[in-house]
Amino acid sequence: MPNYHVKYETATVGGTDYLIRSLLNLQQYSDPHGEAELVGISPASWSLFGHIWPSARILAEAMHTFDLAGKRILEIGAGLALASLVIHRRAGNMTVSDWHPLSQAFLKENLLLNKLGPMKYQTGNWEGSNPDLGQFDLIIGSDVLYERQQPGQLAGFIDRHAAPSAQIIIVDPDRGNRVGFCREMTCLGYGYTTRRANRFIENGDPFKGRFLTFTRPPALVP
């Protein structure tokens, strides 16, 4: 038996219900083999992967209607990967990436709960080279800028795995590291736009945040 407690909740995206296995609450920690500690996940942040955050719901809603044709897609810092489940249901070419040691196990369970086939998963270390990950036409993420060192790490990771004409879409709940991340991406040659997200999530909860969309100017594409 695992040393943590779970619940089953329904997330509605675009009128479609997704049954999601998540952690019962955020006051949990279980790392009996030291796997999380080894990759730098502290006890305080261990449980963060196992919750459906508001930004994840906003990103999933956007992906319900986004044009996926011909795109190889990566979700970074995916956690419970709600947006990836939405894309996978739409037959998108989807790869899930996270560095939490339990993220893949929760993904497999949630695929089964929603009667979806297997989905590609790769552990993503933002500080490493990740040679097996490859490059993607669309990179998405939600609420991935909650620690001070993350803007530089994430910008570098994205740049290594973005195809020449890639689009990057991040939903950010107006965290303080957003400005630093946009600056890092600009230094790497990306232009960006921001726009306010919907004021309410599909379940009626209020949301304060925005979409950050990054692309390389055509003149910089080889």
N, C-alpha and C positions, 0 to 999 in steps of 0.2 A: 504493500500500500504506500502511496506517496505521502510525504510529510507536509502536505499542503491541502487546502480545501477548495473545491470548485463549485461553480453554479452553472446553470444553463439558462441563457437569456436569449430573447429574440430581438434582432436588429432589423428594422424595416428600411430598405433602400429602394427608392423608385417603385414603391408598392409591392416589392418582393420581400418576403420574410426570410431571414437567415438565422438559423439556430446556432448559437455560439457558446462553446464551452470556455469559460473564463475563470479567473480566480474569484473566490467568494468575496474577498476584500483585499485591500492593499497592505494590511498589517500582517504580512506573512514573509517568511524566509526559510528556504530549504535548499541547502547546498551540501549534501552529505559527502560528496566526492570532490568538493572543491573546484568544480568546473566553472562556476560563475566567478569565483574569486580569481581563478587563473586568467580569465579574460578581462579582469578589471571591473566586474560588476559588484558594487558594494551591497551590504545588507539593506541599506536604506533605499536603494534603487532596484533591488532584485525583483520586486513584485510589479514594477511598472509595465512590463511587457504584457501582463495578463488582464488588462482592463481595456474596455472599448472607450477610448478617449473621444471627446467631442470632435476634435480635429479629424480623427479617423472616420467618423461618420460623415463629416463634410466632404472629405476626399472620396469616400465611397459613393456618395451621391453624385459627385462630379463624374466619376468613372462609369456611372450607370448609362450615361449618354455620350461619353467622349468617343471621338473617332479613333478606333483601334486598328483600322485596316493597314496591314503591312508593317506594323510596328512590333519590334521586340521590346518588351516592357519589364522594368525592374522596380519593385517596391523596396525601399531602403528603410531600415529600422522598423520593420513591419509589425512587430508585436503579434497581435492576433490576426493581422492581415485581412481585415474586412474588405478593403478596397481590392485586394488581390482576388478574394472570393468572388466579388462582383465581376471583375474582368474575366476571371476563369469561367464563370457561368455564361459569359458572352462569347466564349471560345477565343479569347485573346491569348497571345503568345506571352505567357506570364512567368516570371521568376520571382520568388520571394526571398528576401535577404534580411537576416537579423543576426545578432551575435549572442543572444540569450540561449543557454543550453536547452531550454524547454520549448522554445518557439516552434521548432519543427514538429515536436510531438503534438502540441496543441493544434498546429495546422493540419496534421494528418487526421486528427479526431474531428475537426470541424469540417473537413472535406467529406468525411463519412456521414456526419450528421446531416449534411445538406445534399447528399447523394451526388457528389461531384467526384470526378476521377482524379488521379494523382496530379500534383502540380510540382514544378521544378523548385527546388530550394537550395540555396547556397549560403553558408555562413559568411557574413560580411564583416570584416574587420576594417574599420575606417582608417586605421593607421598602417595596415599591411598592403601587400601588393595584390592579393586575391587572384592569382593567375588563371584559375579555372572559371572565373565569373564572366569574362568577356565584356562586350560593349552593347549598348542598348540605344534604341531610338527614342524611348520615352522612359524617364526616371521619375518616380513619384515618391512622396513621403509626407508624413503628417506629424507635427509636434516633435521634431527631431533636434531642436536647438535649445535644450533645457540645461546644458552645462557649458561653462565658460570656454572650455577648450574645443568645443565641437564645431564652431564655424570653420576654422581652418582645416580640421580633420575631414569634415564632411565635404567641403569644397574640393579638396584634393582627391577624395574618393570618387566623387561624382565625375570629376574631370578625367580620371583614369578609365572610367567605365561608360562614358558618354560617346556615342557615335558622332562623327563629324557634324551632322545636322540635327543632333538630339535636342529634344525639348525636356526641360526639367520643371516639374510642378510640385511645389511644397505648400502645404497648408500649415500656417503658423498662427497660434493663438495670441499673437502680439507679445511674444517673449522678448526679453531685453537683448538677446543675442542675434536677433533678426538683422539689425543694421550691420553688425560685424560680418555676418554670413554674406550679405549682399555685396559688401566691400570686397571680401575674398573672391567671390565669383567674378566681380568686375575686373579684378586684377588678373584673373585667368582668361579674360577675353570674352566674357559673357555679357550680353545685354539683358536687362530684365524689366519687367513691369509688375506692378502690384495692384490688386483690386480687393475690395472688401468682399468677404464671403457672405453667404446668406445669414441673416440675423437670427434665424431659428433653424434648428436641426429638424429632421423629419418627425421625430418624436415630440416636437413642441418645445424642447429645451432651448433657451437662448444661447447664442454663440457670438463671441467677439473675436475676430481674427481676420486673416486675409490670405489670398492666394499669392504666392510668389512664383512667377513664371520666367524661366531663364532660357535663352537661346544664344548661339554664337552668331554674330553678324555674318552674312553670306561671304563677305570679302575675306574672312578668316578661315573659311572652310577649305581644306586642301582640295 
